[in-house]
């Protein structure tokens, strides 16, 4: 038989063991709770991170003059103005195709790389436009190899309507080999820049073909726009996390199909001009003329696709292309782009005669009170999601 001392000792051991077990259980439970708290946010991130989310920093951007793309003095002025103007979120730079592809498959992106690094250091963003149409016959638009027979010389001269003087050149986008070489350029650009957080967007120049000085068939004209859509579709594929932008202005008969397809693929609608009073851009369809002007699509598709109108020199000078309107203020242009065109982004051309006025307006409280500079900040429904 056990003595009272032995029974007391056993009880003490049992109590001690039970207490240790309870403490161990409590410790394990506490550790599990801590681990779950650490892992829970990670699981939420894993569940909510969208690999197709698009970088989204709406607001005001400079479009700098192409001759200044590599001019250190000019760029120093631009960067100083960006610093002094918080509403300016970045810049748009324009490059002719020939500047980016020196020979077939040989690319030079050194200028883009340098500007992107400089902007990133300033927490600003870069948008690129690949120019496939020139407005000076002396500009070198396409790489030399595109002037071969397989590409039908790659480009055609155009004039203003009613004129026989060469205004510039446009690419023969109806040619499938020209189309495929342009697609190849965007593919390489996408591989290089899509994932860069400060590379905000990339796009193409206006849809207007210009008046060809060499006869083209209706089939070629139709294929020109079929291939424009094809290139945009590939851009969306190569830039899944980046805005892809198409300037659209004319011809009116193709606009409904063109803009609707751009909307459905998640492209951004832009235009080369912001003319408040331009009749053909504002035209409302009638039973006699069912082809509405492009400005109507900005309101029709607002919230579905991103809107990013451009403000060029002529827009500062007059509300109509032919000069029969009036000289608007910068504030007039802003109100039209913001309220009528429902702009998410506005690209302001940095024109010396008007630049001080632009900077003054962009520093008003209406443009500095939020990151989007008073423009529509809502992520378009065409995107699965937007990321800041």
Phi, psi and omega in degrees: 000146180276145177281167178300323179296319180294317179298321179295320180296318180297316179299320179296318179296317181298316180296319180296316180297315180299318178297319180296319180296316179299317180297321178296316178300318179297317180297316179298316180299319179296317179298318179296322179296315180298316180298318181296325179292326178288316185282334184303311178300323180297321179292325177295316178300315181298325183281332187255344180294125183254116181294348178253010178299140184257136175301132190220102179226070183296157180146207186258137181226146171281143160253114185270158180291137186300327179294343181266003184305329183231023181264109188298321181294313179298313181295326177299320177295317179300313182294326177295320179290324175300318181295322184276354185230087184303332182292341176279112186268351180168198182226156169251133177240144182244133180231131171294149179309316183296337178286334185262332178239107187282323173209175189302116178076005179251111189249150176231102180251020186298321179296315179299315181302315182294314181294322179296319178295318180294319179290320179300319179298337180257008182058038175243172189234159186240135171239137181245137168243126174271116184271118179248017177214133180251157179239025175207123183297346180273348178288142174272105188277312188240157174300153184302324184297335180289351179273010178279168185298324183298335182255010181056037183074000169075333186214161176225147178282146176227162178231173167289151182300130181090358182245158175246008179274134180294120177272326182175202181228151173233158182277152178277072187292345175290339179284123185296332180284325173297313177305313184291327177290325176293319177299320179298322178297313181294329178296313180294320177298319180297317179299329185273324193239345185305318186276356181285125186295338181259003174268100193275326185193163178211144183200185181236160184285178190307154181281340181299126183284332190087165179275105183298136176273350173248135182301136173233152182277164176296327178295320178294319179297317178298317183291331176305314183279330173300316181285333174298317176295319180299317179296318178296322177298319178291323176300318177299324179292318184280340181234064183294339183248016187224142174300132170247133195236135173236122171286131181229130174221306182218169356279149184301322182299339182261354191295318184300312179294315184296309185289323179297318178292323176298317178300313186294333180270352179089022176280167179259136178270124177229177176206153184284348185216155172236087179253108183300324189250014181287114188301314186291331178282330181264358191305131176265132182298146175230175179292338180267337179219094188278002187262101184284156177288160189294332183298333178297331182287336178298315179283322181298321187251013178301135182089340179269320179227158180288145180242128186215072180292154178256148173242115183252178183307312184299332181288330174288331188275325186200156179276354177229149182296326182275002176081010183269003178270229178220165179279111182280161169277163175299323178297321176301314181296316180300314182298318179295313180295321182286314190266324181269316181271357175054042188298136166268325178232146168231131177256110183264117176293133182275085181259124187309318184292340186241358189294320180298324179293320178298312182297322179299313182293321181291345177263004173289157184302325181300332182261349182253359185280346178209159185300331181278004176062032179085358179272170182293115184266000189286132178297128181295149180290343177294338177269143175296323174191167178241150179233139182278000000 
